[in-house]
Amino acid sequence: MSSIQQRLTTAATDTRLAVVISAAVNLKAQLCELNELRERVIKAQLSARKLPQPKHRNEHGAVSSCSLEIGL
């Protein structure tokens, strides 16, 4: 293989390697963002559990029996 062919092969390999590294960096950034969003969702769910739940009313405005809470 001539030196020109070797340089072309090396350049092509370098280009492919750069594309793979770029994709890996992008995927890592996306994973970090997904993890942050997951943490925010978990915190929001925990916070929502602490809030008092509204009573459900039927079509007549009465509180339905399935939504009554027993206070202890």
PDB file of N, CA, C and O in Angstrom, chain B, residues numbered from 101:
ATOM      1  N   MET B 101       0.849  -1.163   0.000  1.00  0.00           N
ATOM      2  CA  MET B 101       0.000   0.000   0.000  1.00  0.00           C
ATOM      3  C   MET B 101       0.905   1.239   0.000  1.00  0.00           C
ATOM      4  O   MET B 101       1.855   1.323   0.778  1.00  0.00           O
ATOM      5  N   SER B 102       0.604   2.176  -0.863  1.00  0.00           N
ATOM      6  CA  SER B 102       1.427   3.381  -0.960  1.00  0.00           C
ATOM      7  C   SER B 102       1.159   4.295   0.231  1.00  0.00           C
ATOM      8  O   SER B 102       0.169   4.131   0.945  1.00  0.00           O
ATOM      9  N   SER B 103       2.036   5.238   0.430  1.00  0.00           N
ATOM     10  CA  SER B 103       1.889   6.159   1.562  1.00  0.00           C
ATOM     11  C   SER B 103       0.647   7.040   1.394  1.00  0.00           C
ATOM     12  O   SER B 103       0.024   7.422   2.384  1.00  0.00           O
ATOM     13  N   ILE B 104       0.289   7.360   0.164  1.00  0.00           N
ATOM     14  CA  ILE B 104      -0.926   8.159  -0.077  1.00  0.00           C
ATOM     15  C   ILE B 104      -2.160   7.363   0.327  1.00  0.00           C
ATOM     16  O   ILE B 104      -3.072   7.898   0.958  1.00  0.00           O
ATOM     17  N   GLN B 105      -2.188   6.069  -0.044  1.00  0.00           N
ATOM     18  CA  GLN B 105      -3.324   5.226   0.338  1.00  0.00           C
ATOM     19  C   GLN B 105      -3.405   5.068   1.855  1.00  0.00           C
ATOM     20  O   GLN B 105      -4.494   5.059   2.429  1.00  0.00           O
ATOM     21  N   GLN B 106      -2.253   4.944   2.489  1.00  0.00           N
ATOM     22  CA  GLN B 106      -2.240   4.812   3.947  1.00  0.00           C
ATOM     23  C   GLN B 106      -2.760   6.079   4.616  1.00  0.00           C
ATOM     24  O   GLN B 106      -3.504   6.010   5.594  1.00  0.00           O
ATOM     25  N   ARG B 107      -2.366   7.238   4.084  1.00  0.00           N
ATOM     26  CA  ARG B 107      -2.846   8.501   4.648  1.00  0.00           C
ATOM     27  C   ARG B 107      -4.351   8.650   4.449  1.00  0.00           C
ATOM     28  O   ARG B 107      -5.053   9.131   5.338  1.00  0.00           O
ATOM     29  N   LEU B 108      -4.847   8.236   3.274  1.00  0.00           N
ATOM     30  CA  LEU B 108      -6.285   8.308   3.020  1.00  0.00           C
ATOM     31  C   LEU B 108      -7.045   7.372   3.954  1.00  0.00           C
ATOM     32  O   LEU B 108      -8.094   7.734   4.487  1.00  0.00           O
ATOM     33  N   THR B 109      -6.514   6.176   4.146  1.00  0.00           N
ATOM     34  CA  THR B 109      -7.140   5.212   5.048  1.00  0.00           C
ATOM     35  C   THR B 109      -7.127   5.738   6.475  1.00  0.00           C
ATOM     36  O   THR B 109      -8.119   5.611   7.193  1.00  0.00           O
ATOM     37  N   THR B 110      -6.031   6.317   6.882  1.00  0.00           N
ATOM     38  CA  THR B 110      -5.928   6.886   8.225  1.00  0.00           C
ATOM     39  C   THR B 110      -6.899   8.047   8.388  1.00  0.00           C
ATOM     40  O   THR B 110      -7.556   8.166   9.422  1.00  0.00           O
ATOM     41  N   ALA B 111      -6.995   8.901   7.378  1.00  0.00           N
ATOM     42  CA  ALA B 111      -7.924  10.039   7.436  1.00  0.00           C
ATOM     43  C   ALA B 111      -9.368   9.554   7.530  1.00  0.00           C
ATOM     44  O   ALA B 111     -10.157  10.102   8.300  1.00  0.00           O
ATOM     45  N   ALA B 112      -9.716   8.534   6.757  1.00  0.00           N
ATOM     46  CA  ALA B 112     -11.077   7.990   6.803  1.00  0.00           C
ATOM     47  C   ALA B 112     -11.357   7.381   8.181  1.00  0.00           C
ATOM     48  O   ALA B 112     -12.442   7.560   8.734  1.00  0.00           O
ATOM     49  N   THR B 113     -10.385   6.671   8.723  1.00  0.00           N
ATOM     50  CA  THR B 113     -10.543   6.069  10.050  1.00  0.00           C
ATOM     51  C   THR B 113     -10.701   7.165  11.097  1.00  0.00           C
ATOM     52  O   THR B 113     -11.547   7.057  11.985  1.00  0.00           O
ATOM     53  N   ASP B 114      -9.897   8.213  10.999  1.00  0.00           N
ATOM     54  CA  ASP B 114      -9.991   9.323  11.942  1.00  0.00           C
ATOM     55  C   ASP B 114     -11.365   9.991  11.874  1.00  0.00           C
ATOM     56  O   ASP B 114     -11.935  10.366  12.898  1.00  0.00           O
ATOM     57  N   THR B 115     -11.886  10.134  10.662  1.00  0.00           N
ATOM     58  CA  THR B 115     -13.206  10.743  10.492  1.00  0.00           C
ATOM     59  C   THR B 115     -14.273   9.881  11.142  1.00  0.00           C
ATOM     60  O   THR B 115     -15.138  10.393  11.854  1.00  0.00           O
ATOM     61  N   ARG B 116     -14.221   8.571  10.902  1.00  0.00           N
ATOM     62  CA  ARG B 116     -15.195   7.669  11.511  1.00  0.00           C
ATOM     63  C   ARG B 116     -15.094   7.687  13.033  1.00  0.00           C
ATOM     64  O   ARG B 116     -16.104   7.672  13.736  1.00  0.00           O
ATOM     65  N   LEU B 117     -13.859   7.720  13.528  1.00  0.00           N
ATOM     66  CA  LEU B 117     -13.648   7.762  14.972  1.00  0.00           C
ATOM     67  C   LEU B 117     -14.221   9.050  15.554  1.00  0.00           C
ATOM     68  O   LEU B 117     -14.828   9.028  16.625  1.00  0.00           O
ATOM     69  N   ALA B 118     -14.036  10.166  14.863  1.00  0.00           N
ATOM     70  CA  ALA B 118     -14.584  11.440  15.330  1.00  0.00           C
ATOM     71  C   ALA B 118     -16.103  11.396  15.375  1.00  0.00           C
ATOM     72  O   ALA B 118     -16.711  11.934  16.300  1.00  0.00           O
ATOM     73  N   VAL B 119     -16.723  10.761  14.386  1.00  0.00           N
ATOM     74  CA  VAL B 119     -18.185  10.643  14.354  1.00  0.00           C
ATOM     75  C   VAL B 119     -18.664   9.789  15.529  1.00  0.00           C
ATOM     76  O   VAL B 119     -19.648  10.132  16.186  1.00  0.00           O
ATOM     77  N   VAL B 120     -17.983   8.697  15.791  1.00  0.00           N
ATOM     78  CA  VAL B 120     -18.366   7.813  16.898  1.00  0.00           C
ATOM     79  C   VAL B 120     -18.197   8.539  18.233  1.00  0.00           C
ATOM     80  O   VAL B 120     -19.062   8.437  19.102  1.00  0.00           O
ATOM     81  N   ILE B 121     -17.104   9.262  18.405  1.00  0.00           N
ATOM     82  CA  ILE B 121     -16.873   9.990  19.654  1.00  0.00           C
ATOM     83  C   ILE B 121     -17.935  11.071  19.835  1.00  0.00           C
ATOM     84  O   ILE B 121     -18.449  11.263  20.936  1.00  0.00           O
ATOM     85  N   SER B 122     -18.258  11.768  18.766  1.00  0.00           N
ATOM     86  CA  SER B 122     -19.291  12.801  18.834  1.00  0.00           C
ATOM     87  C   SER B 122     -20.640  12.201  19.238  1.00  0.00           C
ATOM     88  O   SER B 122     -21.352  12.766  20.067  1.00  0.00           O
ATOM     89  N   ALA B 123     -20.980  11.076  18.659  1.00  0.00           N
ATOM     90  CA  ALA B 123     -22.233  10.406  18.990  1.00  0.00           C
ATOM     91  C   ALA B 123     -22.234   9.957  20.451  1.00  0.00           C
ATOM     92  O   ALA B 123     -23.251  10.068  21.137  1.00  0.00           O
ATOM     93  N   ALA B 124     -21.104   9.455  20.923  1.00  0.00           N
ATOM     94  CA  ALA B 124     -21.004   9.010  22.312  1.00  0.00           C
ATOM     95  C   ALA B 124     -21.174  10.186  23.272  1.00  0.00           C
ATOM     96  O   ALA B 124     -21.853  10.063  24.291  1.00  0.00           O
ATOM     97  N   VAL B 125     -20.562  11.318  22.952  1.00  0.00           N
ATOM     98  CA  VAL B 125     -20.694  12.511  23.787  1.00  0.00           C
ATOM     99  C   VAL B 125     -22.151  12.974  23.805  1.00  0.00           C
ATOM    100  O   VAL B 125     -22.676  13.346  24.854  1.00  0.00           O
ATOM    101  N   ASN B 126     -22.798  12.949  22.645  1.00  0.00           N
ATOM    102  CA  ASN B 126     -24.200  13.345  22.562  1.00  0.00           C
ATOM    103  C   ASN B 126     -25.084  12.407  23.379  1.00  0.00           C
ATOM    104  O   ASN B 126     -25.974  12.861  24.098  1.00  0.00           O
ATOM    105  N   LEU B 127     -24.846  11.108  23.273  1.00  0.00           N
ATOM    106  CA  LEU B 127     -25.629  10.134  24.042  1.00  0.00           C
ATOM    107  C   LEU B 127     -25.424  10.321  25.543  1.00  0.00           C
ATOM    108  O   LEU B 127     -26.373  10.210  26.320  1.00  0.00           O
ATOM    109  N   LYS B 128     -24.201  10.600  25.946  1.00  0.00           N
ATOM    110  CA  LYS B 128     -23.925  10.819  27.368  1.00  0.00           C
ATOM    111  C   LYS B 128     -24.687  12.043  27.874  1.00  0.00           C
ATOM    112  O   LYS B 128     -25.253  12.013  28.967  1.00  0.00           O
ATOM    113  N   ALA B 129     -24.705  13.112  27.090  1.00  0.00           N
ATOM    114  CA  ALA B 129     -25.448  14.313  27.467  1.00  0.00           C
ATOM    115  C   ALA B 129     -26.943  14.016  27.581  1.00  0.00           C
ATOM    116  O   ALA B 129     -27.603  14.493  28.504  1.00  0.00           O
ATOM    117  N   GLN B 130     -27.473  13.233  26.648  1.00  0.00           N
ATOM    118  CA  GLN B 130     -28.888  12.879  26.686  1.00  0.00           C
ATOM    119  C   GLN B 130     -29.210  12.017  27.905  1.00  0.00           C
ATOM    120  O   GLN B 130     -30.260  12.187  28.525  1.00  0.00           O
ATOM    121  N   LEU B 131     -28.316  11.098  28.249  1.00  0.00           N
ATOM    122  CA  LEU B 131     -28.529  10.264  29.438  1.00  0.00           C
ATOM    123  C   LEU B 131     -28.526  11.108  30.710  1.00  0.00           C
ATOM    124  O   LEU B 131     -29.336  10.885  31.610  1.00  0.00           O
ATOM    125  N   CYS B 132     -27.622  12.070  30.781  1.00  0.00           N
ATOM    126  CA  CYS B 132     -27.579  12.957  31.942  1.00  0.00           C
ATOM    127  C   CYS B 132     -28.883  13.744  32.055  1.00  0.00           C
ATOM    128  O   CYS B 132     -29.435  13.891  33.145  1.00  0.00           O
ATOM    129  N   GLU B 133     -29.366  14.245  30.930  1.00  0.00           N
ATOM    130  CA  GLU B 133     -30.620  14.995  30.931  1.00  0.00           C
ATOM    131  C   GLU B 133     -31.792  14.102  31.347  1.00  0.00           C
ATOM    132  O   GLU B 133     -32.653  14.525  32.118  1.00  0.00           O
ATOM    133  N   LEU B 134     -31.823  12.880  30.841  1.00  0.00           N
ATOM    134  CA  LEU B 134     -32.887  11.951  31.224  1.00  0.00           C
ATOM    135  C   LEU B 134     -32.843  11.634  32.719  1.00  0.00           C
ATOM    136  O   LEU B 134     -33.886  11.549  33.368  1.00  0.00           O
ATOM    137  N   ASN B 135     -31.646  11.462  33.262  1.00  0.00           N
ATOM    138  CA  ASN B 135     -31.517  11.190  34.696  1.00  0.00           C
ATOM    139  C   ASN B 135     -32.007  12.370  35.520  1.00  0.00           C
ATOM    140  O   ASN B 135     -32.675  12.183  36.537  1.00  0.00           O
ATOM    141  N   GLU B 136     -31.678  13.591  35.089  1.00  0.00           N
ATOM    142  CA  GLU B 136     -32.151  14.780  35.795  1.00  0.00           C
ATOM    143  C   GLU B 136     -33.675  14.875  35.742  1.00  0.00           C
ATOM    144  O   GLU B 136     -34.315  15.186  36.746  1.00  0.00           O
ATOM    145  N   LEU B 137     -34.253  14.607  34.575  1.00  0.00           N
ATOM    146  CA  LEU B 137     -35.708  14.640  34.443  1.00  0.00           C
ATOM    147  C   LEU B 137     -36.366  13.567  35.293  1.00  0.00           C
ATOM    148  O   LEU B 137     -37.411  13.802  35.899  1.00  0.00           O
ATOM    149  N   ARG B 138     -35.753  12.384  35.340  1.00  0.00           N
ATOM    150  CA  ARG B 138     -36.297  11.298  36.164  1.00  0.00           C
ATOM    151  C   ARG B 138     -36.316  11.706  37.638  1.00  0.00           C
ATOM    152  O   ARG B 138     -37.292  11.452  38.344  1.00  0.00           O
ATOM    153  N   GLU B 139     -35.238  12.335  38.096  1.00  0.00           N
ATOM    154  CA  GLU B 139     -35.170  12.796  39.476  1.00  0.00           C
ATOM    155  C   GLU B 139     -36.247  13.843  39.759  1.00  0.00           C
ATOM    156  O   GLU B 139     -36.859  13.830  40.827  1.00  0.00           O
ATOM    157  N   ARG B 140     -36.482  14.751  38.804  1.00  0.00           N
ATOM    158  CA  ARG B 140     -37.513  15.769  38.973  1.00  0.00           C
ATOM    159  C   ARG B 140     -38.902  15.142  39.047  1.00  0.00           C
ATOM    160  O   ARG B 140     -39.743  15.578  39.833  1.00  0.00           O
ATOM    161  N   VAL B 141     -39.141  14.116  38.224  1.00  0.00           N
ATOM    162  CA  VAL B 141     -40.439  13.434  38.245  1.00  0.00           C
ATOM    163  C   VAL B 141     -40.633  12.725  39.584  1.00  0.00           C
ATOM    164  O   VAL B 141     -41.716  12.784  40.166  1.00  0.00           O
ATOM    165  N   ILE B 142     -39.611  12.070  40.063  1.00  0.00           N
ATOM    166  CA  ILE B 142     -39.702  11.369  41.352  1.00  0.00           C
ATOM    167  C   ILE B 142     -40.008  12.363  42.469  1.00  0.00           C
ATOM    168  O   ILE B 142     -40.871  12.105  43.308  1.00  0.00           O
ATOM    169  N   LYS B 143     -39.305  13.503  42.485  1.00  0.00           N
ATOM    170  CA  LYS B 143     -39.551  14.520  43.507  1.00  0.00           C
ATOM    171  C   LYS B 143     -40.970  15.063  43.400  1.00  0.00           C
ATOM    172  O   LYS B 143     -41.631  15.279  44.416  1.00  0.00           O
ATOM    173  N   ALA B 144     -41.444  15.285  42.174  1.00  0.00           N
ATOM    174  CA  ALA B 144     -42.806  15.796  41.981  1.00  0.00           C
ATOM    175  C   ALA B 144     -43.835  14.771  42.457  1.00  0.00           C
ATOM    176  O   ALA B 144     -44.839  15.141  43.066  1.00  0.00           O
ATOM    177  N   GLN B 145     -43.597  13.500  42.187  1.00  0.00           N
ATOM    178  CA  GLN B 145     -44.531  12.460  42.634  1.00  0.00           C
ATOM    179  C   GLN B 145     -44.566  12.383  44.156  1.00  0.00           C
ATOM    180  O   GLN B 145     -45.637  12.247  44.748  1.00  0.00           O
ATOM    181  N   LEU B 146     -43.409  12.469  44.782  1.00  0.00           N
ATOM    182  CA  LEU B 146     -43.365  12.434  46.247  1.00  0.00           C
ATOM    183  C   LEU B 146     -44.062  13.660  46.828  1.00  0.00           C
ATOM    184  O   LEU B 146     -44.773  13.558  47.827  1.00  0.00           O
ATOM    185  N   SER B 147     -43.862  14.797  46.214  1.00  0.00           N
ATOM    186  CA  SER B 147     -44.508  16.028  46.670  1.00  0.00           C
ATOM    187  C   SER B 147     -46.016  15.939  46.504  1.00  0.00           C
ATOM    188  O   SER B 147     -46.758  16.385  47.379  1.00  0.00           O
ATOM    189  N   ALA B 148     -46.483  15.372  45.396  1.00  0.00           N
ATOM    190  CA  ALA B 148     -47.915  15.247  45.140  1.00  0.00           C
ATOM    191  C   ALA B 148     -48.576  14.324  46.151  1.00  0.00           C
ATOM    192  O   ALA B 148     -49.740  14.525  46.496  1.00  0.00           O
ATOM    193  N   ARG B 149     -47.867  13.334  46.625  1.00  0.00           N
ATOM    194  CA  ARG B 149     -48.427  12.404  47.607  1.00  0.00           C
ATOM    195  C   ARG B 149     -48.681  13.111  48.936  1.00  0.00           C
ATOM    196  O   ARG B 149     -49.580  12.732  49.686  1.00  0.00           O
ATOM    197  N   LYS B 150     -47.887  14.138  49.222  1.00  0.00           N
ATOM    198  CA  LYS B 150     -48.006  14.846  50.496  1.00  0.00           C
ATOM    199  C   LYS B 150     -49.172  15.832  50.497  1.00  0.00           C
ATOM    200  O   LYS B 150     -49.644  16.229  51.563  1.00  0.00           O
ATOM    201  N   LEU B 151     -49.639  16.229  49.319  1.00  0.00           N
ATOM    202  CA  LEU B 151     -50.741  17.180  49.225  1.00  0.00           C
ATOM    203  C   LEU B 151     -52.064  16.491  49.522  1.00  0.00           C
ATOM    204  O   LEU B 151     -52.248  15.323  49.179  1.00  0.00           O
ATOM    205  N   PRO B 152     -52.989  17.210  50.160  1.00  0.00           N
ATOM    206  CA  PRO B 152     -54.310  16.597  50.380  1.00  0.00           C
ATOM    207  C   PRO B 152     -55.010  16.378  49.040  1.00  0.00           C
ATOM    208  O   PRO B 152     -54.982  17.241  48.163  1.00  0.00           O
ATOM    209  N   GLN B 153     -55.625  15.236  48.900  1.00  0.00           N
ATOM    210  CA  GLN B 153     -56.308  14.885  47.666  1.00  0.00           C
ATOM    211  C   GLN B 153     -57.707  15.497  47.665  1.00  0.00           C
ATOM    212  O   GLN B 153     -58.402  15.438  48.679  1.00  0.00           O
ATOM    213  N   PRO B 154     -58.130  16.082  46.550  1.00  0.00           N
ATOM    214  CA  PRO B 154     -59.475  16.664  46.504  1.00  0.00           C
ATOM    215  C   PRO B 154     -60.543  15.574  46.568  1.00  0.00           C
ATOM    216  O   PRO B 154     -60.353  14.460  46.081  1.00  0.00           O
ATOM    217  N   LYS B 155     -61.659  15.927  47.178  1.00  0.00           N
ATOM    218  CA  LYS B 155     -62.781  14.994  47.252  1.00  0.00           C
ATOM    219  C   LYS B 155     -63.501  14.983  45.901  1.00  0.00           C
ATOM    220  O   LYS B 155     -63.733  16.038  45.311  1.00  0.00           O
ATOM    221  N   HIS B 156     -63.845  13.818  45.424  1.00  0.00           N
ATOM    222  CA  HIS B 156     -64.557  13.687  44.163  1.00  0.00           C
ATOM    223  C   HIS B 156     -66.050  13.824  44.416  1.00  0.00           C
ATOM    224  O   HIS B 156     -66.596  13.222  45.341  1.00  0.00           O
ATOM    225  N   ARG B 157     -66.690  14.609  43.597  1.00  0.00           N
ATOM    226  CA  ARG B 157     -68.135  14.815  43.748  1.00  0.00           C
ATOM    227  C   ARG B 157     -68.862  14.168  42.569  1.00  0.00           C
ATOM    228  O   ARG B 157     -68.359  14.134  41.446  1.00  0.00           O
ATOM    229  N   ASN B 158     -70.048  13.661  42.857  1.00  0.00           N
ATOM    230  CA  ASN B 158     -70.841  13.067  41.783  1.00  0.00           C
ATOM    231  C   ASN B 158     -71.617  14.168  41.056  1.00  0.00           C
ATOM    232  O   ASN B 158     -71.420  15.352  41.328  1.00  0.00           O
ATOM    233  N   GLU B 159     -72.488  13.781  40.144  1.00  0.00           N
ATOM    234  CA  GLU B 159     -73.214  14.767  39.334  1.00  0.00           C
ATOM    235  C   GLU B 159     -74.179  15.621  40.152  1.00  0.00           C
ATOM    236  O   GLU B 159     -74.628  16.663  39.674  1.00  0.00           O
ATOM    237  N   HIS B 160     -74.512  15.196  41.393  1.00  0.00           N
ATOM    238  CA  HIS B 160     -75.417  15.951  42.253  1.00  0.00           C
ATOM    239  C   HIS B 160     -74.657  16.849  43.227  1.00  0.00           C
ATOM    240  O   HIS B 160     -75.265  17.541  44.044  1.00  0.00           O
ATOM    241  N   GLY B 161     -73.358  16.835  43.139  1.00  0.00           N
ATOM    242  CA  GLY B 161     -72.545  17.674  44.021  1.00  0.00           C
ATOM    243  C   GLY B 161     -72.194  17.023  45.339  1.00  0.00           C
ATOM    244  O   GLY B 161     -71.531  17.638  46.175  1.00  0.00           O
ATOM    245  N   ALA B 162     -72.624  15.787  45.542  1.00  0.00           N
ATOM    246  CA  ALA B 162     -72.334  15.090  46.790  1.00  0.00           C
ATOM    247  C   ALA B 162     -70.977  14.402  46.678  1.00  0.00           C
ATOM    248  O   ALA B 162     -70.562  13.973  45.601  1.00  0.00           O
ATOM    249  N   VAL B 163     -70.308  14.312  47.802  1.00  0.00           N
ATOM    250  CA  VAL B 163     -69.022  13.615  47.845  1.00  0.00           C
ATOM    251  C   VAL B 163     -69.292  12.128  47.708  1.00  0.00           C
ATOM    252  O   VAL B 163     -70.092  11.571  48.460  1.00  0.00           O
ATOM    253  N   SER B 164     -68.641  11.487  46.769  1.00  0.00           N
ATOM    254  CA  SER B 164     -68.885  10.060  46.560  1.00  0.00           C
ATOM    255  C   SER B 164     -68.256   9.257  47.697  1.00  0.00           C
ATOM    256  O   SER B 164     -67.242   9.659  48.267  1.00  0.00           O
ATOM    257  N   SER B 165     -68.862   8.134  48.014  1.00  0.00           N
ATOM    258  CA  SER B 165     -68.419   7.329  49.143  1.00  0.00           C
ATOM    259  C   SER B 165     -67.029   6.755  48.938  1.00  0.00           C
ATOM    260  O   SER B 165     -66.322   6.489  49.911  1.00  0.00           O
ATOM    261  N   CYS B 166     -66.631   6.562  47.710  1.00  0.00           N
ATOM    262  CA  CYS B 166     -65.307   5.987  47.458  1.00  0.00           C
ATOM    263  C   CYS B 166     -64.203   7.009  47.706  1.00  0.00           C
ATOM    264  O   CYS B 166     -63.038   6.628  47.822  1.00  0.00           O
ATOM    265  N   SER B 167     -64.538   8.304  47.792  1.00  0.00           N
ATOM    266  CA  SER B 167     -63.490   9.305  47.998  1.00  0.00           C
ATOM    267  C   SER B 167     -63.437   9.791  49.433  1.00  0.00           C
ATOM    268  O   SER B 167     -62.601  10.634  49.757  1.00  0.00           O
ATOM    269  N   LEU B 168     -64.303   9.287  50.304  1.00  0.00           N
ATOM    270  CA  LEU B 168     -64.279   9.722  51.696  1.00  0.00           C
ATOM    271  C   LEU B 168     -63.035   9.176  52.383  1.00  0.00           C
ATOM    272  O   LEU B 168     -62.658   8.016  52.215  1.00  0.00           O
ATOM    273  N   GLU B 169     -62.423  10.044  53.151  1.00  0.00           N
ATOM    274  CA  GLU B 169     -61.239   9.623  53.892  1.00  0.00           C
ATOM    275  C   GLU B 169     -61.599   9.540  55.372  1.00  0.00           C
ATOM    276  O   GLU B 169     -62.375  10.347  55.883  1.00  0.00           O
ATOM    277  N   ILE B 170     -61.036   8.579  56.030  1.00  0.00           N
ATOM    278  CA  ILE B 170     -61.285   8.431  57.455  1.00  0.00           C
ATOM    279  C   ILE B 170     -60.142   9.118  58.184  1.00  0.00           C
ATOM    280  O   ILE B 170     -58.982   8.736  58.028  1.00  0.00           O
ATOM    281  N   GLY B 171     -60.460  10.116  58.966  1.00  0.00           N
ATOM    282  CA  GLY B 171     -59.432  10.811  59.746  1.00  0.00           C
ATOM    283  C   GLY B 171     -59.217  10.111  61.052  1.00  0.00           C
ATOM    284  O   GLY B 171     -60.165   9.845  61.792  1.00  0.00           O
ATOM    285  N   LEU B 172     -57.974   9.811  61.340  1.00  0.00           N
ATOM    286  CA  LEU B 172     -57.637   9.146  62.595  1.00  0.00           C
ATOM    287  C   LEU B 172     -56.989  10.109  63.528  1.00  0.00           C
ATOM    288  O   LEU B 172     -56.629   9.739  64.645  1.00  0.00           O
TER     289      LEU B 172
END
